[in-house]
Amino acid sequence: MEVTGTICYIGAVHNVTDKFRKREFAIIEEPKGRRSWDNYIRLQCEQRDVFLLNDFQVGQKVRIEFEIKGTMYEKDGHKLFPTNLKVLSIEALGVLLPRPSATEEIDPFDDLAHYSDIRP
């Protein structure tokens, strides 16, 4: 599958276990058809692919190829079906925007709504 949009959040590398690490990021998808609202999509890079994001920044337009990855487990008698969008490749589109200054801080725990001013 493929999606095009603008990066609105890049998280830190998270070492889940000794053998598994991931890095989440989000994009605002390019508008399609008659949709008039922003469509935020959370994706993740896994293992050595976490470093793919080092060459990208918030505000940059990208094309992403991904696969849907899901599992099932039981907790407290309920079946849960978490899914993730695992990045296979990421490609920069258009002009690279200047990086934020070193004094500019972005709180990775902020709600994505704070990034709504960044639109494709």
SEZALO-957077 format. One record per atom (N, C-alpha, C): residue in one letter; chain; atom name; x, y, z. Coordinates in steps of 0.001 Angstrom, whole numbers. Example, Ala and Ser with C-alpha at 12.3 -4.5 7.8 and 13.67 -1.06 7.14 Angstrom:
<pts>
  type  mol  atom        u        v        w
     A    A     N    13190    -5690     7800
     A    A    CA    12300    -4500     7800
     A    A     C    13200    -3300     7800
     S    A     N    12850    -2250     7080
     S    A    CA    13670    -1060     7140
     S    A     C    12900       30     7870
</pts>
This chain:
<pts>
  type  mol  atom        u        v        w
     M    A     N      846    -1172        0
     M    A    CA        0        0        0
     M    A     C      894     1239        0
     E    A     N      299     2357     -392
     E    A    CA     1074     3591     -488
     E    A     C      233     4774      -29
     V    A     N      894     5773      573
     V    A    CA      232     6992     1007
     V    A     C     1200     8156      805
     T    A     N      650     9328      481
     T    A    CA     1437    10542      317
     T    A     C      915    11584     1293
     G    A     N     1823    12306     1928
     G    A    CA     1408    13327     2876
     G    A     C     2585    14127     3394
     T    A     N     2322    14905     4446
     T    A    CA     3325    15765     5060
     T    A     C     3596    15293     6476
     I    A     N     4863    15112     6812
     I    A    CA     5235    14658     8156
     I    A     C     4837    15718     9173
     C    A     N     4106    15309    10223
     C    A    CA     3711    16254    11267
     C    A     C     4276    15860    12636
     Y    A     N     4873    14687    12753
     Y    A    CA     5452    14238    14025
     Y    A     C     6468    13138    13746
     I    A     N     7618    13203    14419
     I    A    CA     8614    12138    14382
     I    A     C     9010    11846    15820
     G    A     N     8784    10608    16248
     G    A    CA     9116    10212    17612
     G    A     C    10553     9711    17725
     A    A     N    10932     9414    18949
     A    A    CA    12261     8874    19234
     A    A     C    12256     7363    19013
     V    A     N    13441     6796    18886
     V    A    CA    13577     5344    18787
     V    A     C    13210     4751    20141
     H    A     N    12363     3728    20117
     H    A    CA    11903     3071    21348
     H    A     C    12361     1617    21315
     N    A     N    13234     1243    22244
     N    A    CA    13687     -143    22354
     N    A     C    12662     -913    23168
     V    A     N    11806    -1657    22498
     V    A    CA    10721    -2396    23146
     V    A     C    11289    -3566    23942
     T    A     N    12200    -4320    23334
     T    A    CA    12920    -5406    24003
     T    A     C    14370    -5333    23546
     D    A     N    15186    -6286    24007
     D    A    CA    16584    -6333    23564
     D    A     C    16703    -6603    22072
     K    A     N    15666    -7223    21492
     K    A    CA    15726    -7621    20092
     K    A     C    14749    -6874    19185
     F    A     N    13968    -5948    19739
     F    A    CA    12990    -5245    18913
     F    A     C    12956    -3762    19253
     R    A     N    13074    -2922    18227
     R    A    CA    12963    -1472    18407
     R    A     C    12057     -911    17322
     K    A     N    11429      224    17644
     K    A    CA    10530      858    16689
     K    A     C    10627     2368    16835
     R    A     N    10121     3055    15819
     R    A    CA    10071     4524    15829
     R    A     C     8799     4929    15118
     E    A     N     7945     5646    15830
     E    A    CA     6673     6066    15266
     E    A     C     6773     7483    14711
     F    A     N     5961     7736    13709
     F    A    CA     5836     9084    13168
     F    A     C     4439     9205    12579
     A    A     N     4047    10416    12266
     A    A    CA     2706    10637    11720
     A    A     C     2793    11593    10541
     I    A     N     1834    11410     9636
     I    A    CA     1722    12314     8494
     I    A     C      283    12815     8408
     I    A     N      122    13927     7723
     I    A    CA    -1206    14406     7325
     I    A     C    -1332    14007     5862
     E    A     N    -2302    13149     5569
     E    A    CA    -2463    12610     4225
     E    A     C    -2916    13684     3247
     E    A     N    -2442    13555     2006
     E    A    CA    -2891    14431      923
     E    A     C    -4406    14310      784
     P    A     N    -5118    15409      580
     P    A    CA    -6577    15330      418
     P    A     C    -6958    14460     -777
     K    A     N    -8030    13689     -605
     K    A    CA    -8533    12835    -1683
     K    A     C   -10021    13097    -1851
     G    A     N   -10447    13231    -3091
     G    A    CA   -11875    13383    -3366
     G    A     C   -12470    14596    -2682
     R    A     N   -13595    14388    -2030
     R    A    CA   -14340    15491    -1400
     R    A     C   -14045    15648       78
     R    A     N   -13063    14912      589
     R    A    CA   -12743    14985     2019
     R    A     C   -12296    16401     2393
     S    A     N   -12878    16965     3443
     S    A    CA   -12544    18330     3840
     S    A     C   -11868    18383     5208
     W    A     N   -11509    17251     5783
     W    A    CA   -10860    17228     7084
     W    A     C    -9451    16643     6936
     D    A     N    -8602    16947     7916
     D    A    CA    -7247    16396     7916
     D    A     C    -7299    14940     8328
     N    A     N    -6552    14112     7638
     N    A    CA    -6475    12687     7944
     N    A     C    -5072    12397     8460
     Y    A     N    -4935    12234     9790
     Y    A    CA    -3650    11951    10415
     Y    A     C    -3422    10441    10420
     I    A     N    -2254    10022     9971
     I    A    CA    -1935     8599     9898
     I    A     C     -642     8347    10673
     R    A     N     -720     7418    11641
     R    A    CA      453     7031    12425
     R    A     C     1066     5795    11782
     L    A     N     2376     5851    11534
     L    A    CA     3104     4731    10954
     L    A     C     4297     4418    11840
     Q    A     N     4909     3261    11605
     Q    A    CA     6101     2961    12384
     Q    A     C     7164     2272    11539
     C    A     N     8414     2598    11880
     C    A    CA     9565     1915    11316
     C    A     C    10048      936    12375
     E    A     N    10539     -224    11929
     E    A    CA    10981    -1255    12863
     E    A     C    12424    -1654    12595
     Q    A     N    13064    -2133    13659
     Q    A    CA    14424    -2650    13609
     Q    A     C    15386    -1635    13001
     R    A     N    16222    -2040    12050
     R    A    CA    17209    -1085    11516
     R    A     C    16561       14    10681
     D    A     N    15319     -171    10273
     D    A    CA    14615      862     9504
     D    A     C    14281     2099    10329
     V    A     N    14454     2046    11660
     V    A    CA    14182     3231    12480
     V    A     C    15053     4405    12053
     F    A     N    16193     4114    11447
     F    A    CA    17117     5177    11036
     F    A     C    16734     5815     9706
     L    A     N    15750     5238     8998
     L    A    CA    15264     5857     7765
     L    A     C    14782     7287     8025
     L    A     N    14230     7518     9201
     L    A    CA    13650     8823     9508
     L    A     C    14687     9900     9817
     N    A     N    15947     9516     9989
     N    A    CA    16982    10506    10288
     N    A     C    17148    11532     9172
     D    A     N    16782    11161     7950
     D    A    CA    16940    12064     6809
     D    A     C    15695    12899     6527
     F    A     N    14691    12827     7416
     F    A    CA    13428    13535     7204
     F    A     C    13131    14444     8383
     Q    A     N    12202    15390     8150
     Q    A    CA    11851    16343     9214
     Q    A     C    10375    16710     9123
     V    A     N     9871    17254    10220
     V    A    CA     8485    17721    10276
     V    A     C     8296    18795     9206
     G    A     N     7178    18711     8489
     G    A    CA     6884    19668     7422
     G    A     C     7286    19189     6042
     Q    A     N     7973    18060     5971
     Q    A    CA     8451    17548     4685
     Q    A     C     7392    16651     4045
     K    A     N     7200    16824     2741
     K    A    CA     6246    16020     1988
     K    A     C     6922    14706     1583
     V    A     N     6196    13575     1782
     V    A    CA     6780    12261     1534
     V    A     C     5777    11303      889
     R    A     N     6321    10284      249
     R    A    CA     5529     9150     -242
     R    A     C     6018     7937      534
     I    A     N     5082     7169     1101
     I    A    CA     5438     6048     1957
     I    A     C     4778     4778     1431
     E    A     N     5575     3727     1320
     E    A    CA     5050     2398     1021
     E    A     C     5020     1649     2351
     F    A     N     3896      990     2641
     F    A    CA     3761      318     3934
     F    A     C     2922     -942     3799
     E    A     N     2965    -1757     4862
     E    A    CA     2106    -2930     4952
     E    A     C     1334    -2863     6268
     I    A     N      160    -3456     6277
     I    A    CA     -642    -3516     7495
     I    A     C     -234    -4772     8246
     K    A     N      116    -4600     9504
     K    A    CA      607    -5697    10322
     K    A     C     -301    -5812    11545
     G    A     N     -890    -6968    11775
     G    A    CA    -1802    -7131    12896
     G    A     C    -1569    -8411    13661
     T    A     N    -2115    -8447    14854
     T    A    CA    -2024    -9625    15704
     T    A     C    -3283    -9712    16552
     M    A     N    -3411   -10781    17322
     M    A    CA    -4549   -10949    18224
     M    A     C    -4027   -11491    19548
     Y    A     N    -4560   -10936    20639
     Y    A    CA    -4253   -11495    21953
     Y    A     C    -5438   -11277    22866
     E    A     N    -5448   -11999    23990
     E    A    CA    -6535   -11867    24960
     E    A     C    -6033   -11179    26211
     K    A     N    -6884   -10299    26761
     K    A    CA    -6566    -9597    27997
     K    A     C    -7866    -9442    28771
     D    A     N    -7878    -9911    29991
     D    A    CA    -9064    -9840    30851
     D    A     C   -10291   -10442    30168
     G    A     N   -10096   -11542    29445
     G    A    CA   -11208   -12219    28787
     G    A     C   -11689   -11581    27504
     H    A     N   -11041   -10511    27059
     H    A    CA   -11424    -9824    25817
     H    A     C   -10362   -10065    24756
     K    A     N   -10811   -10306    23536
     K    A    CA    -9883   -10441    22418
     K    A     C    -9561    -9057    21868
     L    A     N    -8277    -8781    21699
     L    A    CA    -7812    -7501    21178
     L    A     C    -7080    -7741    19860
     F    A     N    -7242    -6820    18926
     F    A    CA    -6662    -6943    17591
     F    A     C    -5885    -5680    17217
     P    A     N    -4706    -5468    17811
     P    A    CA    -3935    -4279    17444
     P    A     C    -3352    -4404    16035
     T    A     N    -3308    -3281    15335
     T    A    CA    -2699    -3239    14003
     T    A     C    -1695    -2100    13940
     N    A     N     -715    -2256    13104
     N    A    CA      286    -1224    12871
     N    A     C      502    -1082    11375
     L    A     N      916      101    10968
     L    A    CA     1280      354     9581
     L    A     C     2807      376     9535
     K    A     N     3395     -711     9072
     K    A    CA     4850     -870     9038
     K    A     C     5416     -307     7740
     V    A     N     6336      642     7862
     V    A    CA     6951     1293     6711
     V    A     C     7903      336     5999
     L    A     N     7751      254     4682
     L    A    CA     8667     -523     3848
     L    A     C     9673      395     3164
     S    A     N     9194     1596     2754
     S    A    CA    10087     2595     2156
     S    A     C     9473     3976     2330
     I    A     N    10341     4983     2309
     I    A    CA     9899     6375     2423
     I    A     C    10728     7209     1446
     E    A     N    10037     8089      718
     E    A    CA    10681     8886     -326
     E    A     C    10295    10348     -158
     A    A     N    11276    11234     -206
     A    A    CA    11021    12669     -122
     A    A     C    10416    13165    -1431
     L    A     N     9471    14095    -1325
     L    A    CA     8845    14724    -2489
     L    A     C     9024    16229    -2382
     G    A     N     9186    16890    -3493
     G    A    CA     9223    18354    -3484
     G    A     C    10479    18921    -2861
     V    A     N    10374    20186    -2444
     V    A    CA    11491    20947    -1898
     V    A     C    11631    20672     -409
     L    A     N    12866    20506       46
     L    A    CA    13149    20310     1458
     L    A     C    13024    21638     2194
     L    A     N    12229    21657     3244
     L    A    CA    12063    22860     4056
     L    A     C    13243    23008     5005
     P    A     N    13570    24228     5460
     P    A    CA    14682    24387     6400
     P    A     C    14361    23697     7728
     R    A     N    15392    23134     8348
     R    A    CA    15212    22473     9644
     R    A     C    14891    23515    10718
     P    A     N    14116    23116    11757
     P    A    CA    13864    24037    12862
     P    A     C    15183    24385    13549
     S    A     N    15256    25557    14167
     S    A    CA    16485    25963    14844
     S    A     C    16719    25088    16063
     A    A     N    17948    25045    16526
     A    A    CA    18319    24214    17674
     A    A     C    17594    24646    18943
     T    A     N    17157    25887    19022
     T    A    CA    16464    26365    20217
     T    A     C    14978    26024    20197
     E    A     N    14464    25622    19030
     E    A    CA    13052    25275    18897
     E    A     C    12824    23874    19439
     E    A     N    11949    23738    20425
     E    A    CA    11672    22436    21010
     E    A     C    10318    21935    20549
     I    A     N    10255    20645    20234
     I    A    CA     8995    20005    19883
     I    A     C     8756    18906    20902
     D    A     N     7653    18995    21631
     D    A    CA     7304    17998    22640
     D    A     C     6724    16777    21943
     P    A     N     7427    15625    21978
     P    A    CA     6935    14443    21271
     P    A     C     5675    13858    21883
     F    A     N     5298    14328    23066
     F    A    CA     4102    13810    23718
     F    A     C     2905    14723    23513
     D    A     N     3086    15808    22758
     D    A    CA     1965    16695    22445
     D    A     C      938    15967    21598
     D    A     N     -298    16350    21736
     D    A    CA    -1368    15821    20910
     D    A     C    -1139    16263    19470
     L    A     N    -1463    15403    18501
     L    A    CA    -1243    15740    17089
     L    A     C    -2007    16978    16657
     A    A     N    -3039    17352    17388
     A    A    CA    -3805    18539    17020
     A    A     C    -2930    19786    17026
     H    A     N    -1844    19763    17820
     H    A    CA     -950    20916    17866
     H    A     C     -204    21111    16552
     Y    A     N     -203    20098    15691
     Y    A    CA      514    20176    14423
     Y    A     C     -435    20445    13267
     S    A     N    -1662    20836    13534
     S    A    CA    -2665    20989    12482
     S    A     C    -2354    22136    11531
     D    A     N    -1416    22998    11900
     D    A    CA    -1080    24101    10992
     D    A     C     -171    23640     9860
     I    A     N      316    22407     9901
     I    A    CA     1172    21878     8845
     I    A     C      290    21055     7926
     R    A     N       15    21569     6755
     R    A    CA     -861    20894     5808
     R    A     C     -124    20706     4489
     P    A     N     -464    19623     3787
     P    A    CA      186    19385     2486
     P    A     C     -148    20495     1504
</pts>
